[in-house]
Amino acid sequence: MDGTMHAPSGAEARVAAHPSVNANGAARHLHDEWLEEYEAGVFMKLKDLGDGTRELKRVRFSKRRFGEHQAENWWKENREKVYERYNIRTSQQASSAAPTHSA
């Protein structure tokens, strides 16, 4: 949770070019990975692992809604809820998913 900002990678740039959340707030899937807006300004990139669990690939926070410390505090307070809501497989990789800011 270093609060660094990430420029979209190739895959994320493709996802960003196509809105991932429709007007009803439903997630738009791209193969087995998708982006979902957990709440206003909090975006989750998830991957279906095929066994009923999911991997949390990335958490992104809108710079318009969250400062660096606000994002870190939000993650500390809400991580358990996120893992429960999305049935996230607990692993070293998933538990170390760092929140990042987005434009």
C-alpha positions as CSV (number, residue, x, y, z in Angstrom):
1,M,0.0,0.0,0.0
2,D,2.5,2.5,-1.2
3,G,-0.1,4.8,-2.7
4,T,1.8,5.0,-6.0
5,M,-0.1,5.9,-9.2
6,H,-0.1,3.4,-12.0
7,A,-0.5,4.2,-15.7
8,P,-2.7,1.6,-17.4
9,S,-0.9,-1.3,-18.9
10,G,-1.9,-2.7,-22.3
11,A,-4.7,-4.8,-20.9
12,E,-5.9,-2.1,-18.6
13,A,-5.8,0.5,-21.4
14,R,-8.0,-1.8,-23.5
15,V,-10.4,-2.2,-20.6
16,A,-10.4,1.6,-19.9
17,A,-11.2,2.2,-23.6
18,H,-14.4,0.2,-23.1
19,P,-16.5,1.1,-20.1
20,S,-16.5,-1.7,-17.6
21,V,-19.5,-0.7,-15.7
22,N,-22.8,0.0,-17.5
23,A,-25.4,2.6,-16.5
24,N,-27.0,0.0,-14.1
25,G,-23.7,-0.4,-12.2
26,A,-23.3,-4.0,-13.5
27,A,-19.8,-5.2,-14.2
28,R,-18.7,-5.8,-17.8
29,H,-16.7,-9.0,-18.2
30,L,-13.6,-9.4,-20.4
31,H,-12.9,-13.2,-20.5
32,D,-12.2,-14.2,-16.9
33,E,-11.2,-10.8,-15.6
34,W,-13.3,-7.7,-15.1
35,L,-13.5,-4.3,-13.5
36,E,-16.2,-3.5,-11.0
37,E,-16.9,-0.3,-9.1
38,Y,-17.3,-1.4,-5.5
39,E,-18.5,2.1,-4.4
40,A,-18.1,5.6,-5.8
41,G,-14.4,6.0,-6.7
42,V,-13.3,2.5,-5.7
43,F,-12.6,0.0,-8.5
44,M,-11.8,-3.7,-8.2
45,K,-10.1,-5.7,-11.0
46,L,-11.1,-9.3,-10.4
47,K,-10.3,-12.7,-12.0
48,D,-12.5,-15.7,-11.8
49,L,-10.4,-18.7,-10.8
50,G,-13.0,-21.3,-12.0
51,D,-13.4,-23.0,-8.7
52,G,-15.9,-20.5,-7.2
53,T,-13.2,-18.2,-5.9
54,R,-11.7,-15.1,-7.3
55,E,-8.4,-13.3,-7.3
56,L,-8.2,-9.6,-6.5
57,K,-5.9,-8.3,-9.2
58,R,-6.0,-4.6,-8.3
59,V,-7.8,-2.0,-6.2
60,R,-7.9,1.5,-7.7
61,F,-9.1,4.7,-6.1
62,S,-10.2,7.9,-7.9
63,K,-7.9,10.8,-7.2
64,R,-11.0,13.0,-7.2
65,R,-12.5,11.2,-4.3
66,F,-9.5,9.9,-2.3
67,G,-6.2,11.3,-1.2
68,E,-3.3,8.9,-0.7
69,H,-3.9,8.4,3.0
70,Q,-7.7,8.3,2.6
71,A,-7.2,5.4,0.2
72,E,-4.9,3.5,2.5
73,N,-7.3,4.0,5.4
74,W,-10.3,2.9,3.3
75,W,-8.4,-0.3,2.3
76,K,-7.5,-1.0,6.0
77,E,-11.1,-0.6,7.1
78,N,-12.8,-2.4,4.1
79,R,-10.4,-5.1,3.0
80,E,-12.2,-7.9,4.9
81,K,-15.6,-6.8,3.5
82,V,-14.2,-6.8,-0.1
83,Y,-12.7,-10.3,0.3
84,E,-16.0,-11.6,1.7
85,R,-18.2,-9.9,-0.9
86,Y,-16.2,-11.2,-3.9
87,N,-15.2,-14.6,-2.4
88,I,-11.5,-13.7,-2.8
89,R,-9.1,-16.6,-2.4
90,T,-6.7,-15.7,0.4
91,S,-3.1,-15.9,-0.8
92,Q,0.1,-14.0,-0.4
93,Q,-0.5,-12.3,-3.8
94,A,-4.1,-11.4,-3.1
95,S,-3.5,-10.1,0.4
96,S,-0.7,-7.9,-0.8
97,A,-2.8,-6.3,-3.6
98,A,-1.9,-2.6,-3.1
99,P,-4.5,0.1,-3.7
100,T,-3.6,2.5,-6.4
101,H,-4.9,5.9,-7.5
102,S,-6.4,6.6,-10.9
103,A,-7.4,9.7,-12.6
